[in-house]
């Protein structure tokens, strides 16, 4: 579940939004919690940047994946961007864990 606050920017060119949320996945009697705070900022009409600080004790960070290390710190940062190709289609990428985003609205 999550909560979002979104505000029109002072120059009235886009929005800035803040998010806070938490989730838990239960699989085979194991619980995998995750919590986050995030911000997204419309840089231009078609380009948006995203930033997120999250708690996930089971997802290794980029550095830990590269070095084959076990999870040491349950907190990490995710950065990304979204480009609106059209009103209905957007593409983007996130740094953690290399998530490619395709968004299409019918």
N, C-alpha and C positions, 0 to 999 in steps of 0.2 A: 504494500500500500504506500501511497505517497501523497505529498501536498505540494502544490505549486503556487507561487505568487508571481504575477507578470505585470510589468509596468511599461507604459509608453515612455520612451526616452525623452529627455528634455528638448531635443531638437525635433521631436515628433517624426523621426526617421527610424522606425523600427522599435523593437521592444527589448527589454532585459528581463530575464526570468530567473527565479530562484526556486530550487527544488530540495525537498528533504523526504527521505523515505526509508523503508525497511522491508525486507522480505525473508522468507524462510522456505527452503525446499526440503521436504521429507522424502527420503528414498531408502528403502530397505532398512528401516528403523534408525537411519542416520539423519541428523538435522544439519542443514547447511545454511547458516544465517548470512545476511548481507544488509548493510545500512549505508546510506550515502547522503551527502549534501552536494549540490551542484549549482552551477550558474551557466546561463547561455546568453549570448549577446549578439544582436543583429549588427554586423559590421557594415554591410550594405543591404540593399533590398534582396539580393540573392545569396549572400554569404553570411554564415553564422558560425561563431566559435563557441566551443563547449569546454567546460572544466568541471571536474568532479573529484571530491575526496571521498573515499569509501573504505569501509571495513568489511573484509572478506577473508577469514582465516584459512580458506581452502584454495584460493586462486593465487598462484605464484606471480610475483612481479616480473616485469621484463628482464631485469638483471638476474633474478633467480632462475628464470627459464634458460637464459643464455649460459649461465655458469653451472647448470644442473644442481642448484642448491635447494635444500628443503626450505619451506616457508618459514621465515624468521619474523617478519613483521606483518600483522594482519591489516595494516593501513596502507593504502596506496593512492596514487593520483592517476586520473585518466584525462587526457586532452583529446580534442577532436574538432572536426569542422563538418558543416553541412552546406552543400551548394544546391540551390533551388534551380534546377534546369528549366522547370516550368511551374505553373501554379499547382499542378497535380503530381509532379515527379521531382524527387530530391535524391541526391546521393551524398554519401559522407564516409568518414573513416574515424575510428577511435583508436587511440594508442594502446589501450589495454582491453582485451587481449587480441588486438588486430581485428577489430570488428568492422566489417564493411556494411554500410547501411544503404538499403534501397527502400525508398518510401514512395508508394503510389496511392493516391486518393481517387477513388472512383466517383 
